[in-house]
């Protein structure tokens, strides 16, 4: 199907439920290649989204530009609530395929002022110039929760498989990230995860394994200017030493809290595990990092009181 927005389903009201459905090769010139939803409740179970496209023409780089959500675009002042269970997102694309750092974004899902829960879902082969699998738009006040999901073989020019901008919270539990690809040459920042200012990112019991990169500078596995909680997780990276690191925090107020987590750089060169200025709260017998260049700061036993205000740690524990 072809249309201007949500070429298979476009709805700004009510409730939609789809079970065992296939959304394939839908194309929108605007947002939401397959689904554009601004209603109250969207429920998708055992559905597949294959090769859907949003924004197939060139757009501007503003947040109001079209081209968001190759498979699904969620938006609306009513705060749509979406539940995705055992769904597969494969080969969806937001925007043009050219190597430009535009904001044609959210290869699988783009959302603003929405709440999304994804359980046992797979995101693979998605393309977006920013946020190849997920884009949470600035100022949206949204919540994205992923439980036992996999993100692999996705392609983006810059800023992460998951791109979380200000006033959003993203939570990942028992998820795996591997074999992603950055197309940018430099200044691409997050490979797996990229957070803007005033965001909360909770990561629990997850694994991040980067592919070898040849980029010259400003590349990190997990990168954010907001708040990050990393617990019971493993982050393995191989990144250049110029302005990068396996984990990078961009501003002084940002803090990385760890509990029984491992951060390792597998490069043989002198590459930072933590980007200079990143603070590591060493809680609950956290495992540090093994590398020749450890430029971050270790601060003893700060618990999670700072982060709890941002992201409701209790909710993460109950997932």
C-alpha positions in Angstrom: 0.0 0.0 0.0 1.0 3.6 -0.6 -0.2 6.8 1.1 0.9 9.9 2.9 1.0 8.5 6.4 0.3 5.1 7.9 -0.3 3.4 4.5 -1.7 0.2 6.0 -3.4 1.7 9.1 -3.9 5.3 10.0 -5.9 6.1 13.1 -6.0 9.0 15.5 -8.8 7.7 17.7 -9.9 4.5 19.5 -8.3 1.1 19.9 -6.7 -1.2 17.4 -5.7 -4.9 18.0 -3.8 -7.0 15.4 -2.8 -10.7 15.9 -0.8 -12.9 13.5 -0.8 -10.1 10.8 1.8 -9.3 8.2 2.7 -5.7 7.2 4.9 -5.9 4.2 6.2 -3.4 1.5 4.0 -0.5 2.6 5.3 3.0 1.7 4.4 6.4 3.1 5.7 9.7 1.8 5.2 11.0 5.4 5.4 9.2 8.7 4.6 5.6 9.6 5.3 3.3 6.6 2.8 0.7 7.8 1.0 2.2 10.8 0.5 5.8 12.0 -1.3 5.8 15.3 -2.5 8.6 17.6 -5.4 6.8 19.4 -5.6 5.3 22.9 -4.4 1.7 22.7 -2.5 -0.3 20.0 -2.0 -4.0 20.6 0.2 -6.1 18.2 0.8 -9.8 18.8 2.8 -12.2 16.6 2.9 -9.6 13.8 5.7 -9.1 11.3 6.7 -5.8 9.7 8.9 -6.4 6.6 10.4 -3.8 4.2 8.1 -0.9 5.1 9.3 2.6 4.3 8.5 6.1 5.6 9.6 9.4 4.0 10.7 8.2 0.6 11.7 11.7 -0.5 14.2 14.2 0.9 13.1 16.1 4.0 14.6 18.8 6.2 16.5 18.1 9.3 14.0 19.6 11.7 12.0 17.5 14.3 8.8 18.5 12.5 10.0 17.0 9.2 8.3 13.9 7.8 10.1 10.6 7.4 9.6 9.2 10.9 8.9 5.5 11.7 9.7 3.1 8.8 7.2 0.6 10.3 5.3 2.5 13.0 4.8 6.1 14.0 3.2 6.7 17.4 2.1 10.2 18.4 -0.6 12.3 20.0 -1.6 14.5 23.0 -3.7 11.6 24.3 -0.5 9.6 25.0 -1.1 6.4 22.9 -0.2 3.2 24.7 1.2 0.4 22.5 2.0 -3.2 23.5 4.1 -5.3 21.1 4.4 -9.0 21.8 6.5 -11.4 19.8 6.7 -9.1 16.8 9.4 -9.1 14.2 10.7 -5.9 12.5 12.8 -6.7 9.5 14.3 -4.5 6.8 12.2 -1.4 7.6 13.5 2.0 6.6 13.0 5.7 7.5 14.0 8.3 5.0 16.5 8.0 2.2 19.3 5.5 2.1 21.9 8.1 1.3 24.8 8.6 3.7 23.7 11.9 5.2 23.2 12.8 8.8 19.6 14.0 8.5 16.7 13.4 10.9 14.9 10.9 8.8 14.8 8.5 11.6 13.3 5.6 13.5 13.8 2.8 10.9 11.4 0.5 12.8 9.6 2.7 15.3 9.4 6.5 15.9 7.4 7.9 18.8 6.5 11.1 20.5 4.3 11.5 23.6 3.6 7.8 23.7 4.2 4.7 25.9 5.5 1.5 24.2 6.1 -1.9 25.7 7.9 -4.5 23.5 8.2 -8.0 24.7 10.1 -10.8 22.9 10.4 -8.7 19.8 13.2 -8.7 17.2 14.6 -5.7 15.4 16.8 -6.5 12.5 18.0 -5.0 9.2 16.4 -1.6 9.9 17.7 1.5 8.4 17.4 5.1 9.6 19.9 8.0 9.3 19.4 8.4 13.1 18.0 5.7 15.3 17.9 2.7 13.0 15.5 0.7 15.2 14.0 3.3 17.6 13.6 7.1 17.7 12.1 8.9 20.7 11.5 12.5 19.7 12.7 15.5 21.7 10.2 16.8 24.3 7.9 13.9 23.9 7.8 12.8 27.5 7.5 9.2 26.3 8.4 5.8 27.8 9.8 2.8 25.9 10.2 -0.5 27.7 11.9 -3.5 26.0 11.9 -6.9 27.7 13.8 -9.9 26.2 14.2 -8.2 22.8 17.0 -8.5 20.3 18.5 -5.7 18.1 20.9 -6.9 15.5 22.2 -6.1 11.9 20.7 -2.6 11.9 22.2 0.3 9.9 22.3 4.0 10.7 24.4 6.9 9.7 24.8 8.1 13.3 23.4 8.3 16.8 22.5 4.8 17.7 20.3 1.9 17.0 18.1 3.5 19.7 18.1 7.3 19.7 16.5 8.8 22.9 16.1 12.5 23.0 15.2 14.9 25.8 12.3 14.3 28.3 12.1 10.6 27.4 12.8 7.4 29.4 13.9 4.1 27.8 14.2 0.8 29.7 15.9 -2.4 28.5 15.7 -5.7 30.3 17.3 -9.0 29.1 18.0 -7.5 25.7 20.8 -8.2 23.3 22.5 -5.8 20.9 25.0 -7.0 18.3 26.3 -6.7 14.7 25.1 -3.2 14.1 26.7 -0.9 11.4 27.4 2.8 11.5 27.7 4.5 8.1 29.1 7.8 9.3 32.8 8.6 9.0 33.1 10.8 12.1 31.0 12.5 14.7 28.6 9.6 14.6 28.7 9.1 18.4 26.5 6.2 19.8 26.7 2.9 17.9 24.2 0.9 20.1 22.6 3.6 22.2 22.5 7.4 22.0 20.8 9.7 24.6 20.2 13.4 24.5 20.1 15.7 27.5 17.5 15.2 30.2 16.8 11.6 29.4 16.8 8.5 31.5 18.1 5.2 30.1 17.8 2.0 32.3 19.7 -1.0 31.2 19.5 -4.3 33.2 20.8 -7.7 32.4 21.7 -6.8 28.8 24.6 -7.5 26.4 26.2 -5.1 23.9 28.7 -6.4 21.5 30.1 -4.0 18.9 31.5 -4.8 15.5 35.0 -3.6 14.6 34.9 0.0 13.4 37.3 2.1 11.3 35.9 5.5 12.1 38.4 8.2 13.0 36.7 9.9 16.0 33.7 10.5 18.1 32.4 6.9 18.3 31.1 5.2 21.4 29.1 2.1 22.2 26.8 3.7 24.8 26.7 7.5 24.6 24.4 9.9 26.4 24.3 13.4 27.7 21.5 12.4 30.1 21.2 9.8 32.9 22.3 6.2 32.6 21.8 3.2 34.9 23.7 0.1 33.8 23.3 -3.0 36.0 24.1 -6.7 35.5 25.2 -6.1 31.9 28.1 -6.5 29.6 29.4 -3.9 27.2 32.1 -4.9 24.7 33.4 -2.4 22.3 36.2 -1.5 20.0 36.3 2.2 19.2 38.9 4.9 18.3 40.6 6.8 21.1 39.8 10.3 19.7 36.8 11.6 21.7 35.3 8.1 22.0 35.1 5.2 24.4 33.1 2.1 25.1 30.9 4.2 27.4 30.7 8.0 27.1 28.9 10.6 29.2 28.8 14.0 27.6 28.2 16.4 30.5 29.4 16.6 34.0 26.0 16.1 35.6 25.7 12.6 33.9 26.4 9.6 36.0 26.9 5.9 35.2 25.8 3.6 38.0 26.9 0.0 37.8 26.1 -3.2 39.7 27.9 -6.4 38.7 28.5 -5.0 35.2 31.5 -5.5 32.9 32.8 -3.0 30.4 35.6 -4.2 28.2 37.4 -2.8 25.3 38.7 -5.6 23.1 41.0 -3.4 21.0 44.7 -3.9 21.4 45.3 -0.2 20.9 45.2 2.5 23.7 41.5 3.2 23.6 39.4 4.5 26.5 36.9 2.3 28.2 35.3 5.3 29.7 35.5 8.6 27.9 37.3 11.2 29.9 35.1 12.9 32.5 32.7 10.0 32.8 32.0 9.0 36.4 31.5 5.4 37.4 29.6 4.7 40.6 31.1 1.4 41.9 28.1 -0.1 43.6 27.4 -3.7 44.7 30.7 -5.2 43.8 30.7 -3.8 40.3 33.3 -5.2 38.0 35.4 -2.4 36.4 37.2 -2.6 33.1 40.4 -4.2 31.8 42.2 -1.8 29.4 45.4 0.3 29.2 43.4 3.5 29.1 40.9 4.0 31.9 40.2 7.8 31.8 36.9 7.9 33.8 36.5 8.4 37.5 35.4 5.7 40.0 33.2 7.0 42.9 32.5 4.7 45.7 29.0 3.6 46.8 26.6 6.2 45.7 23.7 3.8 45.4 20.9 4.8 43.0 19.3 7.7 44.7 20.2 10.2 42.0 18.9 8.0 39.2 15.7 7.0 41.0 14.4 10.5 40.6 14.7 10.3 36.9 13.6 6.9 35.9 11.6 5.0 38.6 14.1 2.3 39.4 11.3 0.3 41.1 9.6 -0.2 37.7 12.8 -1.6 36.2 13.1 -4.2 39.0 9.5 -5.3 38.5 9.8 -5.9 34.7 
